[in-house]
Structure formats: structure tokens, C-alpha cells
Amino acid sequence: MRKHPTSTGRSCPDGRSMLEIIQINLLGEVAYYRGETKVPLITSRKTRALLIYLVVTGRSQHREHLCEMFFAKTADPRGALRWSLSKLRRLMNTDGADRLISERDYVAIDKADIALDIDFLRATHGHPNPPIARLRRAAQLLSQKPFPDLDLRRADEYQLWLIRTREALLSLRGGITEKLAWAPQITDAEALRWLRQWHQQDPFSHDAPFMLWRKLMELDRIEEAQAVSKEYLRLMETEARDWRDR
């Protein structure tokens, strides 16, 4: 079964039969599901990285750009790109659907029936009043490492993109945890559990210890709040902020 639930089928606009949703998970484990079936990914790390780059950016990419980003160090960059695209085409273009669109100069992925766990996170973060179950799921997902085993050596431009994308994703923790911890349906014990998890994951954050301290103060757990404040001041030293101004 898929770890990250989505709907399992959709009708095609061109009248084709129902397609199974493709679910791609990028947190904790890079995994590819066709409906309820987990499909083995391509063994080539560079080809997996190419797939993730195309599907996460969601934009048409020029072949020259992809050659420079992923295959500049190879003897035949265009040939290496063609080989990787042939592997991705075999993986993705099933059920009569051309998800990988490969033209003379450009390559793109049609995401009409592709679901990403990171898109679920972004939508939850941007929702003004998401359901509690959705917030819990988002917070749980963010406790896992994003984009594992996708780092590439000798691919500096891609690596920089990967680092920035990871950081942008992890920056969602604060908003999701805050919404969850102060939701009226959440018990104090659960709120503290999520806040402590965020604090543990981001020990050098300004916001994570502050939110934990604030909740502890609200609950009149003064000694614990003081311990959080003391540890924050020790870690951040001259960079520490004055919480009395917040």
C-alpha cells in the first residue's frame, strides 16, 4: 500500500479509460507507485535524479540545460541523456499515457495524473484552515528526510538546486507545526509532542524553541519553559533574540 494516500484513478480528458494515479514519494524514501502497486525505480541514481528534477520543477526543460546539469562530465552528454530518457519513458509511459514528453529540443513531464507527497505538504501549508488529520500527516511527513539518496557528485548545478529545494521544503515545518499545536481540537499533550519534535529537528532555529517556550508558559510549566530558554541562549549566544518583544 502507498504510504501517502491519494485517489487511485481518474478519467482522461481525451476519453481514454481510467488511469491509475502515479504517486511519487520524496520524503523518507524515494518511491514510485502505480495505483496501489510499488514499482521498482531505475537503478541509475543520475536517471532517478533527472526524473525528480523534471517532476518537481514541473516545467519544460531544454535538452542542452539537462545535458549541462546532469551529464556534462560524461564523454557523450546527449547520448547519456537519451539513454536516461529511454529508461524514464519505459517507467512512466504506461496505460496509454504519454507522461514523459520528449521533443527535439525540450523535455517535460505531464503531471495531470501524478501526485507528489511534497505537493501535499505545500497545499497543506498554504491552506488557511486545513483539517487536523491533514496537519498531522503533514507534520509526520516533515519528520522524515526529504529527497534521500538523490545527491550527485560532479553535478554542482543540480546539487545546488537540490539543497535549495530541501531547505524550502523543511521551512514549511514551522507553519504546519504552529497550526497543529494551536488547533482547538488538539490536546496539550499532543501539542507539546509536535512542538518538541520540531525543536529537536531544528535546534538552531529561532522559532522552534520560542513556540515550545510559549506553549509551556501558557500551560504554567515554568521550569520547563525556562530550561528551553536557557538552552536556546546557550546555543545561539549573540544571535539569540529577545522573546519578550514577540
C-alpha positions in Angstrom: 0.0 0.0 0.0 1.1 3.6 -0.6 2.4 5.4 2.4 0.9 8.7 1.3 -2.7 8.3 0.3 -4.2 9.8 -2.8 -7.1 8.9 -5.1 -6.3 5.9 -7.3 -7.9 6.7 -10.6 -9.1 9.4 -12.9 -10.8 9.7 -16.3 -8.7 11.1 -19.2 -9.8 14.3 -20.9 -9.3 12.6 -24.3 -11.7 9.8 -23.5 -9.2 7.1 -22.6 -10.1 4.6 -19.9 -9.5 5.3 -16.3 -5.8 5.8 -15.4 -4.2 4.8 -12.1 -2.7 7.7 -10.3 1.1 7.8 -10.2 2.3 8.6 -6.7 5.9 9.7 -6.2 7.1 10.0 -2.6 10.2 12.0 -1.9 10.2 12.1 1.9 11.8 9.3 3.9 12.1 7.1 0.8 12.0 7.8 -2.9 9.2 5.6 -4.0 7.1 5.2 -7.2 3.6 3.8 -7.1 1.3 3.0 -9.9 -2.1 2.8 -8.2 -1.5 0.6 -5.2 1.5 -1.2 -6.7 5.0 -0.1 -5.8 7.1 -0.1 -8.9 10.9 -0.6 -8.7 12.8 2.6 -9.6 15.6 2.8 -12.1 18.9 1.7 -10.5 20.8 4.6 -12.1 21.0 7.4 -9.4 21.5 10.0 -12.1 18.4 8.9 -14.0 16.4 8.9 -10.8 17.7 12.4 -10.1 16.7 13.5 -13.6 13.1 12.2 -13.0 12.8 14.0 -9.7 14.1 17.3 -11.2 11.6 17.1 -14.1 8.6 16.2 -11.9 9.4 18.7 -9.1 10.1 21.7 -11.3 7.1 20.8 -13.4 8.4 22.8 -16.3 9.6 22.0 -19.8 13.4 21.8 -19.8 15.8 22.4 -22.7 17.9 19.3 -23.6 21.1 21.4 -23.5 20.3 22.5 -20.0 19.7 18.9 -18.9 22.9 17.8 -20.5 24.9 20.5 -18.7 23.2 19.9 -15.4 23.4 16.1 -15.3 25.9 14.8 -17.9 28.5 17.5 -18.5 31.2 15.2 -17.2 30.4 12.3 -19.5 32.0 11.6 -22.9 28.7 11.9 -24.7 26.2 14.1 -22.8 23.5 13.9 -25.4 23.8 10.1 -25.7 23.7 9.8 -21.9 20.5 12.0 -21.7 18.9 9.9 -24.5 19.7 6.7 -22.5 18.2 8.1 -19.3 15.1 9.3 -21.1 14.5 5.9 -22.6 14.5 4.4 -19.1 12.1 7.0 -17.8 9.8 6.6 -20.8 9.6 2.9 -20.1 8.7 3.6 -16.4 6.2 6.4 -17.0 4.5 6.0 -20.3 2.1 3.2 -19.3 -1.7 2.8 -19.7 -1.5 4.6 -23.0 -0.5 7.8 -21.2 2.5 9.8 -22.5 3.6 11.3 -19.2 7.2 11.9 -20.4 7.1 14.3 -23.3 10.3 14.3 -25.2 10.6 16.6 -28.2 13.6 17.6 -30.3 14.8 20.4 -28.0 12.7 20.1 -24.9 11.7 17.5 -22.3 8.8 17.7 -19.8 6.6 15.5 -17.6 2.8 15.8 -17.8 1.7 15.8 -14.1 -2.0 15.6 -14.8 -2.2 12.1 -13.1 0.9 12.3 -10.9 0.7 13.1 -7.2 3.7 14.1 -5.1 3.9 14.0 -1.3 5.7 17.3 -1.4 2.8 18.9 -3.3 0.5 17.6 -0.5 2.8 19.4 2.0 2.8 22.7 0.1 -1.0 22.6 -0.3 -1.5 21.9 3.4 0.9 24.7 4.4 -1.0 27.1 2.2 -4.4 26.1 3.3 -6.0 28.7 5.7 -7.7 26.0 7.8 -6.6 22.5 7.0 -8.2 19.5 8.6 -6.5 18.1 11.7 -5.8 14.8 10.1 -4.1 16.5 7.2 -2.0 18.6 9.5 -0.9 15.5 11.5 0.0 13.7 8.2 2.0 16.8 7.0 3.9 17.1 10.3 4.7 13.4 10.3 6.0 13.6 6.7 8.2 16.5 7.6 9.9 14.4 10.3 11.5 12.4 7.5 14.5 13.3 5.4 13.5 14.9 2.1 15.0 13.7 -1.2 17.1 10.9 0.3 19.8 9.2 -1.8 19.5 11.8 -4.6 22.8 13.6 -4.2 25.1 13.6 -7.1 28.8 14.1 -7.3 30.2 16.3 -10.1 26.9 17.9 -10.7 27.2 21.2 -9.0 24.2 23.0 -10.5 21.9 20.1 -9.7 23.3 19.8 -6.2 22.6 23.5 -5.5 19.1 23.1 -6.8 18.6 20.0 -4.5 19.9 21.8 -1.4 17.7 24.8 -2.0 14.6 22.6 -2.6 15.3 20.7 0.5 15.6 23.8 2.6 12.4 25.3 1.1 10.6 22.2 2.0 11.9 22.0 5.6 10.9 25.7 6.0 7.3 24.5 6.0 7.7 22.8 9.4 7.1 25.9 11.4 3.8 26.9 9.8 2.4 23.4 9.9 3.5 22.7 13.4 2.2 26.0 14.7 -1.2 25.4 13.1 -1.3 22.0 14.6 -0.2 22.9 18.1 -2.7 25.7 18.5 -5.6 23.9 16.9 -8.6 23.8 19.4 -9.1 20.0 18.7 -5.5 19.2 19.8 -4.8 18.2 23.4 -2.0 20.0 25.3 0.0 16.7 25.4 -0.2 16.3 21.6 0.6 19.9 21.0 3.8 19.6 23.1 4.7 16.4 21.3 4.7 18.1 17.9 6.4 21.2 19.3 9.2 19.1 20.9 9.6 17.2 17.6 10.1 20.5 15.7 12.5 21.8 18.4 14.5 18.6 18.2 14.7 18.7 14.3 15.6 22.4 14.2 17.7 23.1 17.3 19.3 26.2 15.8 16.0 27.7 14.8 14.7 30.9 16.4 11.1 29.9 16.0 11.0 26.3 17.2 12.3 26.9 20.7 10.2 30.1 21.0 7.0 28.2 20.1 7.8 25.4 22.6 8.6 28.0 25.3 5.4 29.9 24.6 3.2 26.8 24.9 4.9 25.7 28.1 4.4 29.2 29.5 0.7 29.0 28.6 0.4 25.7 30.5 2.2 27.2 33.5 5.1 24.8 33.2 7.6 27.5 34.1 10.6 25.3 34.9 10.4 23.5 31.6 9.9 26.8 29.8 13.0 28.3 31.5 15.1 25.2 30.5 14.1 25.7 26.9 15.0 29.4 27.1 18.3 28.7 28.7 19.3 26.1 26.1 18.3 28.5 23.3 20.5 31.2 24.8 23.4 28.8 25.1 23.2 27.6 21.5 22.5 30.9 19.8 24.8 33.1 22.0 24.9 36.6 20.5 22.4 35.6 17.7 19.7 35.0 20.3 16.5 37.1 20.0 14.6 38.7 22.9 11.4 36.7 23.3 9.8 39.5 25.3 9.5 41.5 22.1 7.4 38.8 20.4 
